Amino acid sequence: MTQPDIKQNPAPKMRYEITATIDGAPGPFDRIHGIADYRVTNELCVPPTPVMGARIVPEKRADIEFRHDHDNIYRATVYLDLLQDEDYFGKGTCHWALMAAGIELTHATVTFSASLFHDDLLAGNAIPRYFAEGSYTKAQTVRVDTGIADRSQFHGAGRLFSVTMKAEERKP
């Protein structure tokens, strides 16, 4: 199956502002980068593969820019309808949805990653991720640290810092 030419919606309207609040980080970050992951939600618009019959549902990642607002707060804009719903395979219209929006905070060789998934994004829930300060200070190995959602799971890990993500709809 060939990959379709995925088009961006020329006039997206479903805008959300993502706020990332960094609390207690032991130092600065070298790079702050955002990502938004989209996926087709109705897999029957995709033809089955010839041999296995499985459907390979299209996914697309888009960069989002987090802007420093003030103190330890960063903001980014995402669009739920960024990608164009279209009949990409001749099997009916494929409908795209935003699955998650995330922030990646890089210090030396470690990238700290926090995400806000679809349901929490729409509900406006504030979702924290906790990271051990030692993961920041011991940055000799290239790795991604996804943290943990429940700070009580850090038994004896020392000091923690957090990244809390929250979304709010912004009407055009």
Salt bridges, closest charged atoms under 4 A:
GLU17 OE1 - ARG75 NH1 3.49
GLU17 OE1 - ARG170 NH2 2.84
ASP37 OD1 - ARG61 NE 2.69
GLU59 OE2 - ARG39 NE 3.09
ASP63 OD1 - HIS33 NE2 3.06
ASP69 OD2 - HIS70 ND1 3.48
ASP69 OD2 - ARG75 NE 2.49
ASP85 OD2 - HIS95 ND1 3.20
GLU86 OE2 - LYS7 NZ 2.98
GLU104 OE1 - HIS33 ND1 3.49
ASP119 OD1 - HIS118 ND1 3.00
GLU133 OE1 - ARG159 NE 3.70
GLU168 OE2 - ARG170 NH1 2.88
GLU169 OE2 - LYS171 NZ 3.25
